Amino acid sequence: MGIKVGLVGLGQFGSAFVSLFAGHPLVDKLVLCDTRSARVAEMLSGHGLDLGSGSLDELLGTDVDAVALFTQPWRHSRQVLACLAAGKHVYSAVPPVYRADGDGAVALDECDALVKEVERSGLVYMLGETTVYRAETVYCRERAAAGDFGEIVYGECEYWHDIDAPSCSLRDVAQTRWGESWDQHLSGGVPMHYPTHAMSSMVSIMGARVTKVSALGFACSGDDWYTGETVSGNRFGDQVAFVRMSNRATVRHMESRRIGHPGREGMRVIGTRGCFLDDVGGPKWTTVNGWERIDLGVVRTDLAAASVAHQGGHGGSHPYLVDEFVRSCYEQRTPAISVWDAVRFLAPGIVAHMSSLRDGEWLEVPDWGDPVP
Ligand SMILES: NC(=O)c1ccc[n+]([C@@H]2O[C@H](COP(=O)([O-])OP(=O)(O)OC[C@H]3O[C@@H](n4cnc5c(N)ncnc54)[C@H](O)[C@@H]3O)[C@@H](O)[C@H]2O)c1
């Protein structure tokens, strides 16, 4: 017998996961949930499903074993705590915690509460960070484990997404997510408060955590989005952090929302024996003897749910995330992207923003320990 899952949030992102959960061999029952009833009806009929729910509260009163949250970022923290309190395993889209207001101090408190509640409950919490299952991250993680980098000296990671990118306008995303509550004062969110796509690559490849960070911000002249006259008070459309890792490596982490580039979630890893480089020319492996192109299309062959391996965006990561979450619930074990990993991906960005408000002051990054097996 498999598990019963509720999928909450049928917006742009959550909709892409319906067929993956529905088609997973260990999912016996799938309930689709959104406060927008028309959206629930549309998705049920589109996928040949028949179980719907009108709110998370209602869903938590049913017999589902696990809840997968694809709701707005600022809802994650409170909704995850509600799921755990109701005895449900929980998957959360990124970021694990998000505050529209303030410098991030409250968000760090919320990280603390999240970890403590997962520890208290003994339930599965998994963060759906797509970068962890991108082929380049999997490739580098395997080469790091094999010792091919030698000692990792330096890394670079970045999430570049201009707010007016033709492929995905962040102005439209923000207004869709806030819906009727949208107000111009909600514009100008902090780039470093969405750091997990970039930082997760470094943490997971190096198997190390960030110990301290120094960051600076760039305020674009005459910016109409990052005005400072908003609930976040933020003026920075671009932020760059210099990071010390617990394995002694240095990392440069860049979050850009004002950038003349079509968009990128990417990284480079520099080791004493080998390097992973990636740019418009494609991914390469280098040593002192030269370089070779890498075919990342053949990297991941380990997906147990092979029937769904061809589906999914964000570098083909979606089916891997779903498979890992479902299996960790079924096997009652700590998932590959646990709550302790989640806060290691997030806290460095929150502290980086605090540093950029203090002109690059070096600040210690809190840590909640290694994943508990
Ligand atoms: N690469 C990635 O990992 C990636 C990419 C895109 C989005 N995301 C994340 O996915 C999440 C969703 O993004 P989106 O663009 O689809 O947002 P969205 O606003 O389009 O969708 C959110 C949906 O959740 C529903 N919802 C909210 N609270 C609810 C409740 N209590 N009960 C039932 N339904 C509820 C809303 O009605 C809405 O339909 C965000 O947190 C975002 O950060 C991650």
The ligand as an ORCA input file, in Angstrom:
! r2SCAN-3c Opt
* xyz 0 1
  N      12.283     26.488     -9.349
  C      11.489     26.522     -8.304
  O      11.762     25.866     -7.309
  C      10.236     27.386     -8.301
  C       9.766     27.969     -9.495
  C       8.565     28.689     -9.468
  C       7.876     28.842     -8.266
  N       8.375     28.285     -7.117
  C       7.647     28.429     -5.845
  O       6.359     27.816     -5.989
  C       5.388     28.484     -5.181
  C       4.135     28.763     -5.993
  O       4.419     29.672     -7.021
  P       3.301     30.080     -8.127
  O       3.955     31.026     -9.044
  O       2.669     28.853     -8.666
  O       2.245     30.862     -7.193
  P       0.711     31.148     -7.487
  O       0.347     32.349     -6.686
  O       0.460     31.153     -8.967
  O      -0.057     29.869     -6.885
  C      -0.270     29.694     -5.506
  C      -1.614     29.003     -5.340
  O      -1.778     28.594     -3.977
  C      -3.140     28.749     -3.638
  N      -3.281     28.801     -2.167
  C      -2.677     29.658     -1.303
  N      -3.045     29.412     -0.022
  C      -3.897     28.358     -0.078
  C      -4.612     27.636      0.923
  N      -4.545     27.962      2.229
  N      -5.386     26.597      0.547
  C      -5.485     26.259     -0.768
  N      -4.826     26.916     -1.766
  C      -4.050     27.958     -1.425
  C      -3.549     30.034     -4.341
  O      -4.947     30.144     -4.514
  C      -2.804     29.913     -5.668
  O      -3.598     29.300     -6.676
  C       6.092     29.744     -4.651
  O       6.395     29.569     -3.304
  C       7.373     29.866     -5.460
  O       8.444     30.403     -4.720
  C       9.524     27.565     -7.121
*
